[in-house]
Amino acid sequence: MAPDLIKVHLSESHPSTPPLEPVKEPLSPPPAPKKVSKWQSLPKRKPLSRNCQLPAKFHDEDQSAYLSNTAFAFVTTMSEPRMLKEALLLSHSKQWEKAVESKFNQLVKAKVFDWVEHLSNDKKAVGSCIVFKEKLDGYGKHVKFKAQIVTQGFSQLLALDFTKMFSSVARFMILQIFLALTAFLNLELHQVDIVGAYLQGDLDEKIYMKVPNKLAEKYGSG
């Protein structure tokens, strides 16, 4: 009789107990929306219509395979003179002298200066020097000898001899845009080197410059 009493007692003490419901698993978060690129509306790039080949010096298959897995750098030693007197004593003196003459003839052809014998007391002549630069290829061989006749700007004072500095050189960002458009539109890019492009600008002021001694002795005085 004891088990029946216990059964009745339990059923009577919990008459309103609701049935157990299954446990619901937590819902996974919704997927993130896909980002739309601003370049999506542009037309797809066409495949290249030309063959891209390595330079002639990398045509060897063994060498090209070596270069694809190896990083290296060229280290060269430069023997650039610091003045014209030193350049004329080097082994490439003829090349340096020819570079200086070429640069001076370029200035004469552009008609950017006039010889002046004497200056008044209220005028000041700025010193000058010649900067030498040698260009080498990937094998360290000489390709070109360059010389530039420049003024000694450090001898001038701001707000007294000049007010601002400006150089008509394109920004590198513009070059990057041109290269990106060329690659995207599958165009061909050609480079044009304008000799003495900086000489085409106009100066509002008169600048008096002392000519290097060797040039003054050979071409005139100033």
N, C-alpha and C positions, 0 to 999 in steps of 0.2 A: 504493500500500500504506500510505502514511503516514496517511491519514484513517481507514482501518479500524482500525489499531492504536490510534489515539487514542480511537476510539469504544469499543473493547473495554476499554481501560484505564479509562476513566471509568465505564463500567457496572460493572466489577469493584470499583472503589475505593469505591463508594457503593451496596452491595447492600441496605442496610436503611433508606434514606431514606424517611420517611413521605410520603404525598401531601399537598399543600397543602390546608388547609381554608379555607372562605370566612370573611372577617372579619365578626364580629357587631357590629352597631351598639349603642351603649349604650342601655339602657332608660330611658324618661322616668320621672320620679318620679310616684308615685301622686297623684291629686287630693286636695286637702285636704278633710277632712270639713266638711260644711255646719254652720254655727252655728245652733242652734235658739233662737229668741227666747222669752223668758219670757212675752211677750204673745201668743204664737201661739195659745194655747188660748182667748183671749177671742173673743167673737162679733164678726163684721164690723160695721163702723159702717154704720148705715142712711143712705140719702141724705137730704139736707135736705128738710124738708116745707114750708119757707117760703122766700120770695124775699129775697135779700140785696140791698139797694139802698143807693146812696150817700145821704148827707144831702141835704137840700133845696138847700143852697147849692152842691152839686156836680152838680146835675142837668144842667147845660149839657154837651153832648157834647164840645165843643171844650175846655172847661175841664177835664173829667175826663180827657181824653186828655193834656192838658198835665201834670196832676198825676201821672199814672201814670209819666211819664218824667222827672220833676223832683223833686229834694229841696230843701226850703225850710224855714225856721224863722220864727216870729213873734217879733219883738223889740218889746217895749213898755216904756214908762217908767211907773214907779209913783210915785204922789204920796201915799203913806201917811204920816199924821202919827205923831209919836213920843209925843205926850202929848195929853191932852184939851184943854188950852188951845190947842194948835196946831190941833187938829181943828176947833174952833169958829170959827177964822179962815179956813178954806178955803172954796172955792166949794161944796163938798158938805157944809157944816156941818150942815144939817138931817138928811141921811142918817146922818152919823156920830153925831149926838146921838140919833137914833132907834135906832141899833144899840146904843149904850151902855144906853139905857133898856130895850131888849128883853132884853139880857143880865142886867141887874140884876133885872128882873121875873122872869126865869127862876130866878134864885137865890132870890128871895123865895118863889116858888111851890113850889120844891123843899124849902123849910124847912131849909136847910143851915147857917144861921148865926143868931145872936142878937146883939142890940146889947149892948155892955158900956160903961158910963160910965167906970169906973176900974179899974185893974189893981193888984194887990198887988205888993210889991217883988220877990217871987220869980218873977213872971211877966214875960215879954218878948213884945212885939208885933212881928210881922214886917211890914216895909213891903210896899206893893203898887203896882201900876201897871196901866195899860190898854194892851193891845196891839191895834192896828188892822190890819185886813187887807181889801183890796178884791179882789173876784173879777171877772175879765174874761172875755169870750168870745173866740172866734177872730178877731174883727174889732177887738178892743181896746175894746169898749164895756163899760161898767159893768153887771154883773149883780147883784151883791150887796155890801153893806157889812157887815163883821163886826167885832165888838169883843169882847175877852176880858179879864176882870178876873183877874189873876194875882198871886201873891205874889212877892216878891223873894227867891228861894231862895238867892241868893249871900250873903245876910246871915246864914245859918245855918251852923253848924259840925258836921261829921260826928262822931258819937259823943257830941256834947254836946246838940244840938238834934234830931237824928234819927239813926237807925241804918241804915236801908235805904230805897231808892227803888223804887217799883213803879208801873207803869202798865198798866191792863187793856186792852191793845191786842192784837189777833190778829196772829200772825206772818204774814209775807208768803208763806211756804211753804204755809200752810193755804189761803190765797186761790188760789194757783196750782193746788193739788190740786182745789179746787172748780171752777175754770175748765176744767181738763183733763177732769174727769168730765162736765161739762156739754156740752163739745164732742164727747166720744166717744159719749155716750148720746143725743145730739141732743135735749137738753132746753132749756128756756127759763129764763133767769136773770133774776131781778128784784132790784133793789137797794132797800133800805129804810133811810132816814136817820132815826135816833132822835135827836131833839133833846135835848141835855144828858144823853147816856148816862153820861158820867163822873160825874155827880152822884148816880148811884144806888148808888155804893159807900159802905161804912161806914168811919168813922175810929175807931180805938181811942184816939187821943189828942186832946186839946183844943188847937187852934191859934188863937192870937190874932193878928189882922191889922189893920193900920191901913187905914182906908178912904181912897181918894183924896179930895182936898179938895172937889172939885166934887160928888161923890156924897154926901159927908158933909153938905154945906150944903143939898142938895136933899132927901135922903131921911132924914137923921137924923145921928147922931154915933156914932163908935166908934173 
